[in-house]
Amino acid sequence: MWFLHCHIDLHNTNGMGMVIDKGDTKPTTPMGFPVCRNFEFKGSVLKENNNIS
């Protein structure tokens, strides 16, 4: 298990660290658990949501 974050003291107290658990097996992901996906930035959505011309 590895703890990962730069400038640890400042962000660790704010909960901005992560733990990487390296192993041969992984437990199954619970149903409905949020997952990361590819992020595609669309400037048009930003403009629409913030009334930017």
Phi and psi restraints in degrees (range 20) as a CNS / XPLOR table:
assign (resid 1 and name C) (resid 2 and name N)
       (resid 2 and name CA) (resid 2 and name C) 1.0 -124.4 20.0 2
assign (resid 2 and name N) (resid 2 and name CA)
       (resid 2 and name C) (resid 3 and name N) 1.0 133.6 20.0 2
assign (resid 2 and name C) (resid 3 and name N)
       (resid 3 and name CA) (resid 3 and name C) 1.0 -93.1 20.0 2
assign (resid 3 and name N) (resid 3 and name CA)
       (resid 3 and name C) (resid 4 and name N) 1.0 132.4 20.0 2
assign (resid 3 and name C) (resid 4 and name N)
       (resid 4 and name CA) (resid 4 and name C) 1.0 -130.3 20.0 2
assign (resid 4 and name N) (resid 4 and name CA)
       (resid 4 and name C) (resid 5 and name N) 1.0 124.5 20.0 2
assign (resid 4 and name C) (resid 5 and name N)
       (resid 5 and name CA) (resid 5 and name C) 1.0 179.2 20.0 2
assign (resid 5 and name N) (resid 5 and name CA)
       (resid 5 and name C) (resid 6 and name N) 1.0 146.4 20.0 2
assign (resid 5 and name C) (resid 6 and name N)
       (resid 6 and name CA) (resid 6 and name C) 1.0 -87.0 20.0 2
assign (resid 6 and name N) (resid 6 and name CA)
       (resid 6 and name C) (resid 7 and name N) 1.0 166.0 20.0 2
assign (resid 6 and name C) (resid 7 and name N)
       (resid 7 and name CA) (resid 7 and name C) 1.0 32.2 20.0 2
assign (resid 7 and name N) (resid 7 and name CA)
       (resid 7 and name C) (resid 8 and name N) 1.0 64.6 20.0 2
assign (resid 7 and name C) (resid 8 and name N)
       (resid 8 and name CA) (resid 8 and name C) 1.0 -55.4 20.0 2
assign (resid 8 and name N) (resid 8 and name CA)
       (resid 8 and name C) (resid 9 and name N) 1.0 -48.0 20.0 2
assign (resid 8 and name C) (resid 9 and name N)
       (resid 9 and name CA) (resid 9 and name C) 1.0 -55.2 20.0 2
assign (resid 9 and name N) (resid 9 and name CA)
       (resid 9 and name C) (resid 10 and name N) 1.0 -46.2 20.0 2
assign (resid 9 and name C) (resid 10 and name N)
       (resid 10 and name CA) (resid 10 and name C) 1.0 -64.5 20.0 2
assign (resid 10 and name N) (resid 10 and name CA)
       (resid 10 and name C) (resid 11 and name N) 1.0 -51.6 20.0 2
assign (resid 10 and name C) (resid 11 and name N)
       (resid 11 and name CA) (resid 11 and name C) 1.0 -85.9 20.0 2
assign (resid 11 and name N) (resid 11 and name CA)
       (resid 11 and name C) (resid 12 and name N) 1.0 -26.1 20.0 2
assign (resid 11 and name C) (resid 12 and name N)
       (resid 12 and name CA) (resid 12 and name C) 1.0 -60.8 20.0 2
assign (resid 12 and name N) (resid 12 and name CA)
       (resid 12 and name C) (resid 13 and name N) 1.0 -38.6 20.0 2
assign (resid 12 and name C) (resid 13 and name N)
       (resid 13 and name CA) (resid 13 and name C) 1.0 -68.6 20.0 2
assign (resid 13 and name N) (resid 13 and name CA)
       (resid 13 and name C) (resid 14 and name N) 1.0 -20.6 20.0 2
assign (resid 13 and name C) (resid 14 and name N)
       (resid 14 and name CA) (resid 14 and name C) 1.0 -98.3 20.0 2
assign (resid 14 and name N) (resid 14 and name CA)
       (resid 14 and name C) (resid 15 and name N) 1.0 7.1 20.0 2
assign (resid 14 and name C) (resid 15 and name N)
       (resid 15 and name CA) (resid 15 and name C) 1.0 77.4 20.0 2
assign (resid 15 and name N) (resid 15 and name CA)
       (resid 15 and name C) (resid 16 and name N) 1.0 25.3 20.0 2
assign (resid 15 and name C) (resid 16 and name N)
       (resid 16 and name CA) (resid 16 and name C) 1.0 -104.1 20.0 2
assign (resid 16 and name N) (resid 16 and name CA)
       (resid 16 and name C) (resid 17 and name N) 1.0 36.3 20.0 2
assign (resid 16 and name C) (resid 17 and name N)
       (resid 17 and name CA) (resid 17 and name C) 1.0 -112.9 20.0 2
assign (resid 17 and name N) (resid 17 and name CA)
       (resid 17 and name C) (resid 18 and name N) 1.0 175.4 20.0 2
assign (resid 17 and name C) (resid 18 and name N)
       (resid 18 and name CA) (resid 18 and name C) 1.0 -146.1 20.0 2
assign (resid 18 and name N) (resid 18 and name CA)
       (resid 18 and name C) (resid 19 and name N) 1.0 157.0 20.0 2
assign (resid 18 and name C) (resid 19 and name N)
       (resid 19 and name CA) (resid 19 and name C) 1.0 -115.8 20.0 2
assign (resid 19 and name N) (resid 19 and name CA)
       (resid 19 and name C) (resid 20 and name N) 1.0 130.0 20.0 2
assign (resid 19 and name C) (resid 20 and name N)
       (resid 20 and name CA) (resid 20 and name C) 1.0 -103.1 20.0 2
assign (resid 20 and name N) (resid 20 and name CA)
       (resid 20 and name C) (resid 21 and name N) 1.0 119.7 20.0 2
assign (resid 20 and name C) (resid 21 and name N)
       (resid 21 and name CA) (resid 21 and name C) 1.0 -104.3 20.0 2
assign (resid 21 and name N) (resid 21 and name CA)
       (resid 21 and name C) (resid 22 and name N) 1.0 102.9 20.0 2
assign (resid 21 and name C) (resid 22 and name N)
       (resid 22 and name CA) (resid 22 and name C) 1.0 -94.1 20.0 2
assign (resid 22 and name N) (resid 22 and name CA)
       (resid 22 and name C) (resid 23 and name N) 1.0 126.2 20.0 2
assign (resid 22 and name C) (resid 23 and name N)
       (resid 23 and name CA) (resid 23 and name C) 1.0 -160.6 20.0 2
assign (resid 23 and name N) (resid 23 and name CA)
       (resid 23 and name C) (resid 24 and name N) 1.0 177.9 20.0 2
assign (resid 23 and name C) (resid 24 and name N)
       (resid 24 and name CA) (resid 24 and name C) 1.0 -83.9 20.0 2
assign (resid 24 and name N) (resid 24 and name CA)
       (resid 24 and name C) (resid 25 and name N) 1.0 -22.9 20.0 2
assign (resid 24 and name C) (resid 25 and name N)
       (resid 25 and name CA) (resid 25 and name C) 1.0 -126.4 20.0 2
assign (resid 25 and name N) (resid 25 and name CA)
       (resid 25 and name C) (resid 26 and name N) 1.0 154.8 20.0 2
assign (resid 25 and name C) (resid 26 and name N)
       (resid 26 and name CA) (resid 26 and name C) 1.0 -129.4 20.0 2
assign (resid 26 and name N) (resid 26 and name CA)
       (resid 26 and name C) (resid 27 and name N) 1.0 141.2 20.0 2
assign (resid 26 and name C) (resid 27 and name N)
       (resid 27 and name CA) (resid 27 and name C) 1.0 -70.7 20.0 2
assign (resid 27 and name N) (resid 27 and name CA)
       (resid 27 and name C) (resid 28 and name N) 1.0 158.0 20.0 2
assign (resid 27 and name C) (resid 28 and name N)
       (resid 28 and name CA) (resid 28 and name C) 1.0 -70.8 20.0 2
assign (resid 28 and name N) (resid 28 and name CA)
       (resid 28 and name C) (resid 29 and name N) 1.0 148.1 20.0 2
assign (resid 28 and name C) (resid 29 and name N)
       (resid 29 and name CA) (resid 29 and name C) 1.0 -76.9 20.0 2
assign (resid 29 and name N) (resid 29 and name CA)
       (resid 29 and name C) (resid 30 and name N) 1.0 131.4 20.0 2
assign (resid 29 and name C) (resid 30 and name N)
       (resid 30 and name CA) (resid 30 and name C) 1.0 -63.0 20.0 2
assign (resid 30 and name N) (resid 30 and name CA)
       (resid 30 and name C) (resid 31 and name N) 1.0 149.6 20.0 2
assign (resid 30 and name C) (resid 31 and name N)
       (resid 31 and name CA) (resid 31 and name C) 1.0 -58.9 20.0 2
assign (resid 31 and name N) (resid 31 and name CA)
       (resid 31 and name C) (resid 32 and name N) 1.0 136.3 20.0 2
assign (resid 31 and name C) (resid 32 and name N)
       (resid 32 and name CA) (resid 32 and name C) 1.0 79.4 20.0 2
assign (resid 32 and name N) (resid 32 and name CA)
       (resid 32 and name C) (resid 33 and name N) 1.0 3.3 20.0 2
assign (resid 32 and name C) (resid 33 and name N)
       (resid 33 and name CA) (resid 33 and name C) 1.0 -70.7 20.0 2
assign (resid 33 and name N) (resid 33 and name CA)
       (resid 33 and name C) (resid 34 and name N) 1.0 130.9 20.0 2
assign (resid 33 and name C) (resid 34 and name N)
       (resid 34 and name CA) (resid 34 and name C) 1.0 -65.9 20.0 2
assign (resid 34 and name N) (resid 34 and name CA)
       (resid 34 and name C) (resid 35 and name N) 1.0 140.2 20.0 2
assign (resid 34 and name C) (resid 35 and name N)
       (resid 35 and name CA) (resid 35 and name C) 1.0 -127.4 20.0 2
assign (resid 35 and name N) (resid 35 and name CA)
       (resid 35 and name C) (resid 36 and name N) 1.0 154.6 20.0 2
assign (resid 35 and name C) (resid 36 and name N)
       (resid 36 and name CA) (resid 36 and name C) 1.0 -79.6 20.0 2
assign (resid 36 and name N) (resid 36 and name CA)
       (resid 36 and name C) (resid 37 and name N) 1.0 144.4 20.0 2
assign (resid 36 and name C) (resid 37 and name N)
       (resid 37 and name CA) (resid 37 and name C) 1.0 -130.1 20.0 2
assign (resid 37 and name N) (resid 37 and name CA)
       (resid 37 and name C) (resid 38 and name N) 1.0 175.8 20.0 2
assign (resid 37 and name C) (resid 38 and name N)
       (resid 38 and name CA) (resid 38 and name C) 1.0 -64.7 20.0 2
assign (resid 38 and name N) (resid 38 and name CA)
       (resid 38 and name C) (resid 39 and name N) 1.0 139.4 20.0 2
assign (resid 38 and name C) (resid 39 and name N)
       (resid 39 and name CA) (resid 39 and name C) 1.0 -108.7 20.0 2
assign (resid 39 and name N) (resid 39 and name CA)
       (resid 39 and name C) (resid 40 and name N) 1.0 122.8 20.0 2
assign (resid 39 and name C) (resid 40 and name N)
       (resid 40 and name CA) (resid 40 and name C) 1.0 -116.7 20.0 2
assign (resid 40 and name N) (resid 40 and name CA)
       (resid 40 and name C) (resid 41 and name N) 1.0 115.3 20.0 2
assign (resid 40 and name C) (resid 41 and name N)
       (resid 41 and name CA) (resid 41 and name C) 1.0 -78.1 20.0 2
assign (resid 41 and name N) (resid 41 and name CA)
       (resid 41 and name C) (resid 42 and name N) 1.0 127.6 20.0 2
assign (resid 41 and name C) (resid 42 and name N)
       (resid 42 and name CA) (resid 42 and name C) 1.0 -120.7 20.0 2
assign (resid 42 and name N) (resid 42 and name CA)
       (resid 42 and name C) (resid 43 and name N) 1.0 107.3 20.0 2
assign (resid 42 and name C) (resid 43 and name N)
       (resid 43 and name CA) (resid 43 and name C) 1.0 -58.4 20.0 2
assign (resid 43 and name N) (resid 43 and name CA)
       (resid 43 and name C) (resid 44 and name N) 1.0 -30.5 20.0 2
assign (resid 43 and name C) (resid 44 and name N)
       (resid 44 and name CA) (resid 44 and name C) 1.0 -63.8 20.0 2
assign (resid 44 and name N) (resid 44 and name CA)
       (resid 44 and name C) (resid 45 and name N) 1.0 -37.2 20.0 2
assign (resid 44 and name C) (resid 45 and name N)
       (resid 45 and name CA) (resid 45 and name C) 1.0 -66.2 20.0 2
assign (resid 45 and name N) (resid 45 and name CA)
       (resid 45 and name C) (resid 46 and name N) 1.0 -41.1 20.0 2
assign (resid 45 and name C) (resid 46 and name N)
       (resid 46 and name CA) (resid 46 and name C) 1.0 -60.6 20.0 2
assign (resid 46 and name N) (resid 46 and name CA)
       (resid 46 and name C) (resid 47 and name N) 1.0 -45.1 20.0 2
assign (resid 46 and name C) (resid 47 and name N)
       (resid 47 and name CA) (resid 47 and name C) 1.0 -63.1 20.0 2
assign (resid 47 and name N) (resid 47 and name CA)
       (resid 47 and name C) (resid 48 and name N) 1.0 -44.1 20.0 2
assign (resid 47 and name C) (resid 48 and name N)
       (resid 48 and name CA) (resid 48 and name C) 1.0 -63.2 20.0 2
assign (resid 48 and name N) (resid 48 and name CA)
       (resid 48 and name C) (resid 49 and name N) 1.0 -42.8 20.0 2
assign (resid 48 and name C) (resid 49 and name N)
       (resid 49 and name CA) (resid 49 and name C) 1.0 -75.4 20.0 2
assign (resid 49 and name N) (resid 49 and name CA)
       (resid 49 and name C) (resid 50 and name N) 1.0 -17.3 20.0 2
assign (resid 49 and name C) (resid 50 and name N)
       (resid 50 and name CA) (resid 50 and name C) 1.0 -119.8 20.0 2
assign (resid 50 and name N) (resid 50 and name CA)
       (resid 50 and name C) (resid 51 and name N) 1.0 12.7 20.0 2
assign (resid 50 and name C) (resid 51 and name N)
       (resid 51 and name CA) (resid 51 and name C) 1.0 51.5 20.0 2
assign (resid 51 and name N) (resid 51 and name CA)
       (resid 51 and name C) (resid 52 and name N) 1.0 47.5 20.0 2
assign (resid 51 and name C) (resid 52 and name N)
       (resid 52 and name CA) (resid 52 and name C) 1.0 -101.5 20.0 2
assign (resid 52 and name N) (resid 52 and name CA)
       (resid 52 and name C) (resid 53 and name N) 1.0 135.3 20.0 2
